[in-house]
Every structure is written in C-alpha cells, then in structure tokens.
Amino acid sequence: MYYSFVLPYMTDNNKIQVKKSKLRRTLRFSFYDGIFASIMFGCVQDYFTPFLLLIKGTVVQVGILSAIPNITASILQIFSNRLVQIFKSRKTVFCIFVFLQALTLLACAVIFFIIYAIVPDTVSHCLLLIKQHQIEIFITLVTLYTVFGSIGNPAWASLMSDLIPAHKRGKYFGFRNSILGVLLVLVSLFVGITLRFSPAAYIMQTFVAIFLIASVSRFISWYYLTKMHEPPFAIESTRILPPNIFKNIKTNDFLLFIAF
C-alpha cells in the first residue's frame, strides 16, 4: 500500500508482544487492503494525464498536474507525526486520510458524470460554471488525492514496523509487494486496453466508471485498514524540524543535500 519513511512514533521500551492470532489477522487484513489499494492505483495512477488531455488540458496544465500534487504532498507529509500526537493513534490517522482519498476519486466520478453524461450544458448555470473550470477542479482533486494518500504513509509504516519483527519484515513485505506489484500492472494494463477499445462517444463514461471503480476499491481498502490491530505505543514529543536547522547549511553536506 505505502512506500515511505517511518517516523519515530514508538520508543523501543514501549513495544509489546502482539498475540499471534491478532498479528496473523492484522497481516491478513493488511494484505487485503493492499489488494484493493493496488486496484485503485492501477485504475488511476497512470491515467490522470490522459484524462486531463481529454478535457482539453494544455501542456502547461499537464506540467502542473505532474508537479503540484507531488510537491504539496511531500511538504505536508512532514506533519504526519504531529497528527499522530493530536489523535493519539496511528491507525486513526491513516484511516481518516485513506477515507478522504477515496472521497476525492468519488468526487471525480460524480462531478464529471453529471456535467457530461446527465445534464445538457444549457440546463444549469452552476453546471456551466463547473464545466468552465473543470481543469482547475480536476487538478485540485488530484492534488487532494495525492496529499491524503501521502499523509497516512508514515503512520501506516510505523504501525507495520511495530507489528512485524525485524527479522520477518523482509520476507513479509517481499512477498506482499511482489504479489501486489503484479496485480497493479495487470489492472493498469486492463484499464489501458479498455480505454483503447472504448468508442470515442463513450470515452468520458469509461473514465467515470474507472474513477468509480477506483473509489470503491479504496473504500474497501479503508474497511480492511479499520480492522487492523494497533498495539499501544508511546508518543515521543519531537520537533518537526530542529531549531536553527539551516544555520550551518553551507558547511553541512546533509543539509545541502536536503536543500538540493
């Protein structure tokens, strides 16, 4: 599901032994979550740009779509630790943002279904206004989709690192990621073939169906995430950035690397 860094939410002294039955059940739910998350990613991850071109996006707008969501997500992800401190639960954090991510895909499906498939352009001034700004709306929704998915990453990774012993993580994630990687490629290939052979008159409806399938898959993924066990943990109160971090940037190779 997620590939990101792990923030130090739990101190070594507070780790507890999770019962084997709970651990097996949680890992099973995590695998199911990964299956439906991979279906979602396969449906939409490589097809945002083609959809933007379909609704008459320009080269500049394609560049914005490629840059803004990832930049915004990278910046806001550093506040994930603070959210865990507020909610006092890693599971709550990633469940909230996975749910919101599913909503953004549902919004894409509903908005473009309404303005293209149901209501003629002349019926509603509001719908005409939405259609005039459809590119900005779409880029905003994709940005929210990316941000919501990114913010939950560290919390999920931290929880999984506490549940799985260090000597078993490689085996578990190796198996999990290999299966899910193949699934993602197959889904993406199927979506591409579907779009390729979809009649031109129905290409918008095809994209709407793809967004809807991706949204439903993410909601199912969210359901399995809510079933996962979260062991007790102690929150370390740490600064997001140490004070005066950039004071010696010119002489610190690591800080120069970050700035680059």
MITI-150820 format. One record per residue (C-alpha): residue number from 1; x, y, z; residue in three letters. Coordinates in steps of 0.1 Angstrom, whole numbers. Layout:
<sites>
+------+-------+-------+-------+--------+
! nuba !    xx !    yy !    zz ! gudren !
+------+-------+-------+-------+--------+
!  NUM !     X !     Y !     Z !    ALA !
...
+------+-------+-------+-------+--------+
</sites>
This chain:
<sites>
+------+-------+-------+-------+--------+
! nuba !    xx !    yy !    zz ! gudren !
+------+-------+-------+-------+--------+
!    1 !     0 !     0 !     0 !    MET !
!    2 !    25 !    26 !    11 !    TYR !
!    3 !    62 !    32 !     4 !    TYR !
!    4 !    76 !    59 !    26 !    SER !
!    5 !    98 !    67 !    56 !    PHE !
!    6 !    89 !    58 !    91 !    VAL !
!    7 !    87 !    85 !   118 !    LEU !
!    8 !    98 !    75 !   154 !    PRO !
!    9 !    64 !    73 !   169 !    TYR !
!   10 !    71 !    44 !   193 !    MET !
!   11 !   101 !    41 !   217 !    THR !
!   12 !   118 !     7 !   220 !    ASP !
!   13 !   109 !     4 !   257 !    ASN !
!   14 !    71 !     6 !   249 !    ASN !
!   15 !    69 !   -21 !   223 !    LYS !
!   16 !    48 !   -51 !   234 !    ILE !
!   17 !    43 !   -86 !   222 !    GLN !
!   18 !    13 !   -88 !   200 !    VAL !
!   19 !    -6 !  -121 !   203 !    LYS !
!   20 !     0 !  -144 !   173 !    LYS !
!   21 !   -38 !  -146 !   165 !    SER !
!   22 !   -41 !  -108 !   164 !    LYS !
!   23 !    -9 !  -105 !   144 !    LEU !
!   24 !   -20 !  -131 !   118 !    ARG !
!   25 !   -54 !  -114 !   114 !    ARG !
!   26 !   -39 !   -80 !   111 !    THR !
!   27 !   -14 !   -91 !    85 !    LEU !
!   28 !   -42 !  -107 !    66 !    ARG !
!   29 !   -63 !   -75 !    67 !    PHE !
!   30 !   -32 !   -56 !    56 !    SER !
!   31 !   -28 !   -79 !    26 !    PHE !
!   32 !   -65 !   -74 !    16 !    TYR !
!   33 !   -60 !   -37 !    20 !    ASP !
!   34 !   -30 !   -39 !    -4 !    GLY !
!   35 !   -50 !   -58 !   -30 !    ILE !
!   36 !   -77 !   -32 !   -32 !    PHE !
!   37 !   -53 !    -3 !   -29 !    ALA !
!   38 !   -34 !   -18 !   -59 !    SER !
!   39 !   -66 !   -20 !   -79 !    ILE !
!   40 !   -71 !    17 !   -72 !    MET !
!   41 !   -36 !    27 !   -81 !    PHE !
!   42 !   -38 !     5 !  -113 !    GLY !
!   43 !   -70 !    22 !  -123 !    CYS !
!   44 !   -59 !    59 !  -119 !    VAL !
!   45 !   -22 !    64 !  -113 !    GLN !
!   46 !   -12 !    64 !  -149 !    ASP !
!   47 !   -44 !    78 !  -163 !    TYR !
!   48 !   -48 !   112 !  -147 !    PHE !
!   49 !   -28 !   129 !  -175 !    THR !
!   50 !   -48 !   112 !  -203 !    PRO !
!   51 !   -80 !   123 !  -187 !    PHE !
!   52 !   -67 !   159 !  -184 !    LEU !
!   53 !   -59 !   158 !  -221 !    LEU !
!   54 !   -94 !   145 !  -228 !    LEU !
!   55 !  -109 !   176 !  -211 !    ILE !
!   56 !   -87 !   199 !  -232 !    LYS !
!   57 !   -58 !   204 !  -207 !    GLY !
!   58 !   -28 !   222 !  -221 !    THR !
!   59 !     9 !   213 !  -219 !    VAL !
!   60 !    14 !   238 !  -191 !    VAL !
!   61 !   -16 !   223 !  -172 !    GLN !
!   62 !    -1 !   188 !  -177 !    VAL !
!   63 !    31 !   200 !  -161 !    GLY !
!   64 !    12 !   215 !  -132 !    ILE !
!   65 !    -6 !   182 !  -127 !    LEU !
!   66 !    27 !   164 !  -126 !    SER !
!   67 !    44 !   188 !  -102 !    ALA !
!   68 !    19 !   204 !   -78 !    ILE !
!   69 !     4 !   172 !   -62 !    PRO !
!   70 !    37 !   156 !   -55 !    ASN !
!   71 !    53 !   188 !   -42 !    ILE !
!   72 !    23 !   196 !   -20 !    THR !
!   73 !    22 !   160 !    -6 !    ALA !
!   74 !    59 !   160 !     1 !    SER !
!   75 !    57 !   192 !    21 !    ILE !
!   76 !    26 !   183 !    41 !    LEU !
!   77 !    37 !   147 !    49 !    GLN !
!   78 !    61 !   161 !    75 !    ILE !
!   79 !    31 !   170 !    96 !    PHE !
!   80 !    20 !   134 !    99 !    SER !
!   81 !    39 !   130 !   132 !    ASN !
!   82 !    20 !   159 !   146 !    ARG !
!   83 !   -13 !   144 !   136 !    LEU !
!   84 !    -5 !   112 !   154 !    VAL !
!   85 !     2 !   133 !   185 !    GLN !
!   86 !   -31 !   150 !   182 !    ILE !
!   87 !   -52 !   119 !   176 !    PHE !
!   88 !   -30 !    96 !   198 !    LYS !
!   89 !   -34 !    69 !   173 !    SER !
!   90 !   -16 !    59 !   141 !    ARG !
!   91 !   -45 !    38 !   129 !    LYS !
!   92 !   -69 !    67 !   132 !    THR !
!   93 !   -46 !    90 !   111 !    VAL !
!   94 !   -41 !    67 !    82 !    PHE !
!   95 !   -78 !    55 !    82 !    CYS !
!   96 !   -90 !    91 !    81 !    ILE !
!   97 !   -68 !   101 !    51 !    PHE !
!   98 !   -75 !    69 !    32 !    VAL !
!   99 !  -112 !    75 !    35 !    PHE !
!  100 !  -107 !   111 !    23 !    LEU !
!  101 !   -86 !    98 !    -6 !    GLN !
!  102 !  -115 !    75 !   -16 !    ALA !
!  103 !  -138 !   105 !   -15 !    LEU !
!  104 !  -117 !   125 !   -39 !    THR !
!  105 !  -120 !    97 !   -65 !    LEU !
!  106 !  -157 !    95 !   -59 !    LEU !
!  107 !  -159 !   133 !   -64 !    ALA !
!  108 !  -141 !   129 !   -97 !    CYS !
!  109 !  -166 !   103 !  -109 !    ALA !
!  110 !  -197 !   122 !   -97 !    VAL !
!  111 !  -187 !   156 !  -110 !    ILE !
!  112 !  -177 !   146 !  -145 !    PHE !
!  113 !  -206 !   121 !  -148 !    PHE !
!  114 !  -231 !   150 !  -140 !    ILE !
!  115 !  -216 !   176 !  -163 !    ILE !
!  116 !  -210 !   152 !  -193 !    TYR !
!  117 !  -234 !   123 !  -190 !    ALA !
!  118 !  -266 !   136 !  -174 !    ILE !
!  119 !  -273 !   173 !  -178 !    VAL !
!  120 !  -271 !   192 !  -210 !    PRO !
!  121 !  -249 !   223 !  -210 !    ASP !
!  122 !  -278 !   248 !  -211 !    THR !
!  123 !  -298 !   234 !  -182 !    VAL !
!  124 !  -279 !   249 !  -152 !    SER !
!  125 !  -257 !   280 !  -149 !    HIS !
!  126 !  -239 !   263 !  -120 !    CYS !
!  127 !  -230 !   233 !  -141 !    LEU !
!  128 !  -218 !   255 !  -169 !    LEU !
!  129 !  -196 !   273 !  -144 !    LEU !
!  130 !  -182 !   240 !  -131 !    ILE !
!  131 !  -175 !   229 !  -167 !    LYS !
!  132 !  -157 !   261 !  -175 !    GLN !
!  133 !  -133 !   254 !  -145 !    HIS !
!  134 !  -132 !   216 !  -149 !    GLN !
!  135 !   -95 !   216 !  -154 !    ILE !
!  136 !   -88 !   235 !  -122 !    GLU !
!  137 !  -113 !   213 !  -103 !    ILE !
!  138 !   -96 !   182 !  -116 !    PHE !
!  139 !   -61 !   193 !  -107 !    ILE !
!  140 !   -73 !   203 !   -72 !    THR !
!  141 !   -89 !   168 !   -67 !    LEU !
!  142 !   -58 !   150 !   -79 !    VAL !
!  143 !   -37 !   172 !   -55 !    THR !
!  144 !   -60 !   163 !   -26 !    LEU !
!  145 !   -59 !   126 !   -37 !    TYR !
!  146 !   -21 !   126 !   -36 !    THR !
!  147 !   -19 !   146 !    -3 !    VAL !
!  148 !   -44 !   124 !    15 !    PHE !
!  149 !   -26 !    93 !     4 !    GLY !
!  150 !     8 !   106 !    14 !    SER !
!  151 !     0 !   119 !    48 !    ILE !
!  152 !   -11 !    85 !    61 !    GLY !
!  153 !    21 !    68 !    48 !    ASN !
!  154 !    44 !    73 !    78 !    PRO !
!  155 !    17 !    63 !   103 !    ALA !
!  156 !     9 !    31 !    84 !    TRP !
!  157 !    46 !    22 !    80 !    ALA !
!  158 !    53 !    29 !   117 !    SER !
!  159 !    24 !     6 !   128 !    LEU !
!  160 !    35 !   -22 !   105 !    MET !
!  161 !    71 !   -19 !   117 !    SER !
!  162 !    58 !   -25 !   153 !    ASP !
!  163 !    37 !   -54 !   144 !    LEU !
!  164 !    62 !   -74 !   123 !    ILE !
!  165 !    95 !   -85 !   139 !    PRO !
!  166 !   126 !   -70 !   122 !    ALA !
!  167 !   138 !  -104 !   110 !    HIS !
!  168 !   105 !  -112 !    93 !    LYS !
!  169 !    98 !   -78 !    76 !    ARG !
!  170 !   118 !   -86 !    45 !    GLY !
!  171 !   101 !  -119 !    39 !    LYS !
!  172 !    66 !  -105 !    45 !    TYR !
!  173 !    70 !   -73 !    25 !    PHE !
!  174 !    89 !   -90 !    -2 !    GLY !
!  175 !    60 !  -115 !    -7 !    PHE !
!  176 !    33 !   -88 !    -3 !    ARG !
!  177 !    49 !   -63 !   -27 !    ASN !
!  178 !    57 !   -89 !   -54 !    SER !
!  179 !    20 !  -101 !   -55 !    ILE !
!  180 !     6 !   -65 !   -53 !    LEU !
!  181 !    31 !   -52 !   -79 !    GLY !
!  182 !    19 !   -79 !  -104 !    VAL !
!  183 !   -17 !   -71 !   -96 !    LEU !
!  184 !   -11 !   -33 !  -101 !    LEU !
!  185 !     5 !   -39 !  -135 !    VAL !
!  186 !   -23 !   -62 !  -147 !    LEU !
!  187 !   -50 !   -38 !  -136 !    VAL !
!  188 !   -33 !    -9 !  -153 !    SER !
!  189 !   -29 !   -29 !  -185 !    LEU !
!  190 !   -66 !   -39 !  -184 !    PHE !
!  191 !   -76 !    -2 !  -179 !    VAL !
!  192 !   -54 !     8 !  -208 !    GLY !
!  193 !   -69 !   -18 !  -231 !    ILE !
!  194 !  -104 !    -8 !  -221 !    THR !
!  195 !   -97 !    28 !  -229 !    LEU !
!  196 !   -80 !    19 !  -262 !    ARG !
!  197 !  -111 !     0 !  -274 !    PHE !
!  198 !  -137 !    22 !  -259 !    SER !
!  199 !  -158 !    40 !  -285 !    PRO !
!  200 !  -150 !    77 !  -288 !    ALA !
!  201 !  -185 !    87 !  -279 !    ALA !
!  202 !  -183 !    69 !  -246 !    TYR !
!  203 !  -147 !    76 !  -235 !    ILE !
!  204 !  -159 !   101 !  -208 !    MET !
!  205 !  -183 !    75 !  -194 !    GLN !
!  206 !  -154 !    50 !  -194 !    THR !
!  207 !  -132 !    73 !  -174 !    PHE !
!  208 !  -161 !    79 !  -150 !    VAL !
!  209 !  -165 !    42 !  -145 !    ALA !
!  210 !  -127 !    38 !  -139 !    ILE !
!  211 !  -128 !    66 !  -112 !    PHE !
!  212 !  -158 !    49 !   -96 !    LEU !
!  213 !  -142 !    15 !   -95 !    ILE !
!  214 !  -110 !    31 !   -80 !    ALA !
!  215 !  -131 !    49 !   -54 !    SER !
!  216 !  -150 !    17 !   -44 !    VAL !
!  217 !  -117 !    -2 !   -42 !    SER !
!  218 !  -102 !    24 !   -19 !    ARG !
!  219 !  -133 !    23 !     3 !    PHE !
!  220 !  -129 !   -15 !     6 !    ILE !
!  221 !   -92 !    -9 !    13 !    SER !
!  222 !  -102 !    15 !    41 !    TRP !
!  223 !  -126 !   -10 !    56 !    TYR !
!  224 !   -98 !   -36 !    60 !    TYR !
!  225 !   -75 !    -9 !    74 !    LEU !
!  226 !  -101 !    -2 !   101 !    THR !
!  227 !  -100 !   -39 !   111 !    LYS !
!  228 !   -62 !   -39 !   118 !    MET !
!  229 !   -49 !   -42 !   153 !    HIS !
!  230 !   -30 !   -12 !   167 !    GLU !
!  231 !    -7 !   -21 !   197 !    PRO !
!  232 !    -3 !     5 !   225 !    PRO !
!  233 !    26 !    29 !   219 !    PHE !
!  234 !    42 !    59 !   235 !    ALA !
!  235 !    44 !    92 !   216 !    ILE !
!  236 !    77 !   109 !   216 !    GLU !
!  237 !    73 !   147 !   216 !    SER !
!  238 !    97 !   158 !   189 !    THR !
!  239 !   101 !   189 !   168 !    ARG !
!  240 !    93 !   185 !   131 !    ILE !
!  241 !   124 !   205 !   124 !    LEU !
!  242 !   152 !   212 !   149 !    PRO !
!  243 !   158 !   248 !   158 !    PRO !
!  244 !   184 !   267 !   136 !    ASN !
!  245 !   185 !   237 !   112 !    ILE !
!  246 !   195 !   259 !    83 !    PHE !
!  247 !   221 !   279 !   103 !    LYS !
!  248 !   251 !   259 !    90 !    ASN !
!  249 !   237 !   248 !    57 !    ILE !
!  250 !   267 !   259 !    38 !    LYS !
!  251 !   291 !   237 !    57 !    THR !
!  252 !   268 !   207 !    63 !    ASN !
!  253 !   267 !   181 !    34 !    ASP !
!  254 !   234 !   166 !    46 !    PHE !
!  255 !   216 !   199 !    47 !    LEU !
!  256 !   230 !   208 !    13 !    LEU !
!  257 !   215 !   175 !     1 !    PHE !
!  258 !   181 !   183 !    16 !    ILE !
!  259 !   182 !   218 !     0 !    ALA !
!  260 !   190 !   203 !   -34 !    PHE !
+------+-------+-------+-------+--------+
</sites>
